[in-house]
Amino acid sequence: MTPPASPTYAPGGPGWLRALPGTDLTVSAVTLGGGPLGSMPGLFGREVSAEEGVATVLAAFDSPIRTIDTSNGYSAGESERRIGAAIGLADGLPEGVVVITKVDPIGSDYSGARVRASVEESRRRLGLDELPLVHLHDPEFHDFDAMTAPGGAVDTLVALRDSGRVGRIGLAGGRVQEMARYLELGVFDVLLVHNRWTLLDRSAGPLVEQARGRGMGVLNAAVYGGGILAAQQGGPTTYGYRPAPPEVLEAAARMREACAAHGTDIATAALQFSLRDERFASTVVGMSRPGRVTATIEAAARPLPDALWPELEALLPPARVWLDAE
C-alpha cells in the first residue's frame, strides 16, 4: 500500500492532534515511546541514566508531542518511574498530555491478580490517579485459554475498565495471528501493533483493518523495526529484535540508496510512512535523549518527494518472508 501524497503532519499544524477512536482521548501524531527510556541496552544498544531519561520526558512536555507510551514491565518499572519523576518536576502532568501504559506479567504469572497489581504499580510509579488507557501487553507469549478464562487477565482488565479503575483498554503486541484471536474477543477499545507495519513489513494489514472495522483506535509502534530502518549506512542485521532474513537486509540496503538519491534518509522515510497512513491515530517512536525529541519532530515535518514512495514500495520484501518468520 503506497502512502497517500498528502502533506506530512507538521507539529502544531492541521492533523497533528487527532481523536483516538474507541476513546474520548486526543493524541498527537507522534507519541514518545518509553521502551528505551528506562534503559534497556540489550534491546536498544545503550545505557540511559535516570537523569537523561527524565530530561527526555521534560523535553517532550515542552514540545508538540502530547502522548507518552510506556509499560509496567519496561526496565522493571524504571520507564514509568522516570516519567513519574518528570511529572513531579513539572508540578503535574501538563495540560493535554496523555500517558498510556500497559499491564505486564511477572515471569509466567499473567493472572487476574497480577493484572490488578500491575495497574496499581503503574499508578504509583507515574503518580497519576487516572490511567486513561491501559493495554494488555504481549499476551501472545502466554496460553490463550488461561488468559481468556473467567477471572483471568482479559476478564480482569475488562472489569477494571467497567468499574472505572482505568479509562479504556487496549491490546498491544506483535504476532499477528495470535493478536487476531484476542481481537476477536471484541472487548478492546484500542489496538497497538509493533514492527508489523513499516517500510519493510506489512503483515499487520488485516489486523489493522479488523480493528478499524470494530471502531477501534490504532497505534503504530516500532516503525524503525528495532533499528534497521534508522541507520542510513549499515545498521543492525536484526528486524524486530530477531535475525533479519537476507531478503529483508537486501531490501533495507536498497531503500537506503533510494532515500539518499532523493536527498533524505531512511529514518525520515520510515517515520513519515506511518505518519502519512491515516489509519493510525499516532506513531509511537522510542526516545531516550532530549535531542531525539527535537530530531523526531523535525523529521515529521521534513518535505519528501512524492516520487520516493513508489520506489520504496517496489523494494518491499515478499510477504512470505514475514509469514515464515512468525
N, C-alpha and C positions, 0 to 999 in steps of 0.2 A: 504494500500500500504506500503510494507516494504521498508525502505530506503536502497539504494544500499550499498554494503560493501566496497565502495571506501574510501580512506583515508579522514580524516577531513581536512578542509581547514585551514592550518596553516597560520597565519598572515605573509604576505610578501612572501609566497610561491606560487607555481602554483595554480591558481584558486581563489586566494584571491581577485584580481582585475578582473572584468569582464565587458563586454559590457552590457548595458541595452537595450534590443531590443525595437524598436519603437522610439529610440532616438539616438543621437550621443554621449551620456554620458557614462563614465566609473564609476562604483560604486565598493565599497568594499563589501566583503561577509557579513560583519556586518555593519549596519547603526546605528548611535546614534539616538535613538528616543527621541524627545523633549517633549513628553507628560508630564512627571513628572518634567521636567527641570525648568518650571516656577512656580512650587509649586501648586499642586492640591491635598491637603491632603485628601479630601473627596474620591478620587479615589485611591490614591497611598499610603495613610497611614502616611505621614509625611510632615511637612513643609520643604521647601527648600529655604534657603536665597539666595539673589541675588549673594552674593559672592561665595557661593557653586555652584550655577548654572553656573556662568561664569567660575569658575575653572574647572568644569566638561567639558565644551566645549574646554577649553585650553588644558586639558589633552587629549581629542580626537585629537586635532590638532597635538599633539606630539606623537600620536600613529599610528598604521597602518590603523585605521578607516579613510576612505576618504569620507564618506557620512553622512549627517545630515538631519533628517526628522523633520519638525515642522509643525505648522499650525497657521493661523491668530487668531483662537479662543482659543488656549491653554492659559489658565490663563489670558484671556482678553488681549492677545498680549504679556504677560510677557516672554513667552518662546522665541519668536522672539527677544524681546529687549535684553535678556541675550546673545543670540547668536550674535546679532549685537555688543554688548559691547565687547565680546571676539574677534570678528573680528577686532574691533578697537584697542584693546590691542595688537593684533598680527600684527598690521600695514597692515591689509588687509587679505583677505581670502588666506590661504596657497595654494600653487600650488597643483592642483589635487583634492582639496576638493570641493564637490558638496553639495549645500544646497537646499533641496526640501521643499516647503511649500504647503499650501492648502488654498483655499478660504472658508470662513465661513459666515453664515448669522449673523444678529443681531436680536435676537428674531425670529419672523416669517418672517422677511424680507430677502428673498433669491432672490431678483430681479436682473435683469441685472445690474442696477446701483450699487447695493450692491456688486456684484462680482467685478466690476471695482474699487470700493472704497477699497475692501479687498486687491486686488493686490497692490494698491498704498500704503496702510498702511503697508503691509509686506515689500515692497521695502524700505520704510523709516526706519522701525524698524531694519531691517537687514543691512541697509547701503549698499545695493547692487543695482547696476544699472540694472543688468541682473538677471532674475529669470529663471533658466534653465528648471524647471519642476514645474508646479502648478497643484495640484489635486482639483477636485470638492469634497468637504468633506461631508460625511454622507448625501447625498441627499435623502436617503430612508425615512428620517423623514419629508419630505415635499411632497406636491402634485406633482405627476409626470407630469400631464398635464401643470401645471403652470411652472414647472422647464424646460420643453422642448418646451415651446411656443416660437414663434419668438420674439427675443429681451429678452428672459428670461435668466436664469442663464447659461444653457448649451450653448445656442446660443452666449452669450456674451463671455464665456470662449473660445469658438472656434474662435471668431473674434479676441480676444486678441492674440491668437497663430498665426492666419493667418496674422495679422498686424505686428508681430514681437515684441509685447509688452511683451510676455512671450515666452519661448522656446518651450516646449512641454506641453501637458495637460494630466492629469491622472484622474482616478476615484478611490476614496478611501472610503470604507465603510464596513459595516458588513452584514446586512441581505441579504442573497444570492439571494433570489427570487426577491427582488427589484433591487438589483445591476445588475442582469441579464437583466432587462428591459433597464437599462441605457447602458449596454454593447452592446445591440442590435442596438443602435443608430449608431454605427460604427464610432464615431468621436474621441474617446480617444486613446492616444498613450501608456498609462501605466495603469495597474491595481494594486491597493494595497488592500489586504484583511487583516482583523484583527480578531483574536480569532477563525477563522474558518478553520485553517489548523494547528493542533497541535497534540501532543500525544493523546489528548482526543477527538478531534473534526475534522472530515474530510469533513464537509458539503460544503466547498468551492471547492471541487474537480472538479465538472462540470464547474464551473465558471472559474477556472484557465485554464482548457483545452480549453474553449471557447476563452479566451483571447489569449492564445498561438496560437490557430488556426488563429487568426487575425494578428499574428505577433507582438503582444504587449509584452512589458516587464511586469514582475510580481514581486511585492514585498510582502513579508510576514511579518506581524506585530503581536505583542501581542502573541508571542509563549508561554508565561507562563500563558495565559488565565486569566490575571488580578492578578496573584499571586499564584494561586492554584498549579501551576507546578514549582514554585520557592522555595517552602518550603519543606525540607526533612522530617520534622515531623510536623504533624498537618497542620497548614496553613489555609488560608481562606476557607470559606464554600460557596464562590461565584465563578462563572465562567463567564468571560466576563462582570463583574460588575452586574451580576444578580444571584439570589439564584441558586445554583447548584442542579440538580436532584440527588436523592440518588444513582442512578447508576453511576453518574459521581464522587461523593465523594468516593464511594467504589473502582472504578477503579483507581482513583488517589492514594488512600492509598496502593493498591496492587502494583501499578507501583513504588511507593517509596520503597517498600520492595524489589522488583526485582532489582532496581538500587543499593540499599545497598548491596544486595547479590553479585553483580558484582563489588563492590568496588567503586561505584560512587554515584552521587546524581541525583535527578530527574531534577534539573535545567540544569545541563550539558547535560543530555539526551534530554531535551526539546529543547535546543538551537541547538544541533547537528542534531536532527531530521529534522529541517528546513534547516540547512546548507547543509546537505547531499542530499537534494532534488534539483536536477539541474534545475528544472523548475523555481526556484526562483533566480532572479539576486542578491537579497540581503535580509537579515533578519533584520528587524527593532527591536531593543532592547531598551526599555526605560531606561535611566540612569539619575541620579540626584546627584551623588557624584563622585569625581575623582577616588576613589578606584574601583568603579563599572566598569570603562573603562578597567582597568588592569585585573580585575577578569573575565570580559566577553571575553577578548582576550585569556586569559589562558584557559578558558573553551572551547573555539572554537578549540583549538589545542590539548586538552587532549585526549589521546587514549582511546577508548572504545571497549570492546569486541564485535565482530560480533554477538555472541550468545545472546546479550541483546535485539537486535531489534525484533526478532520473539517472544520473551517472552512478550515484551511490546505490540506488535501487537495483541497478543491473549487476552489482557486485555481491548481492546478498547470497550467503551460502544456501545450499538446498535445504528444504525443510527436514529431510530425513536425518540430517546431522543432529538436529535437536531431538527428534523422536528417539534416535538411538541413544543419545546422552541421558535422557530421562529414564 
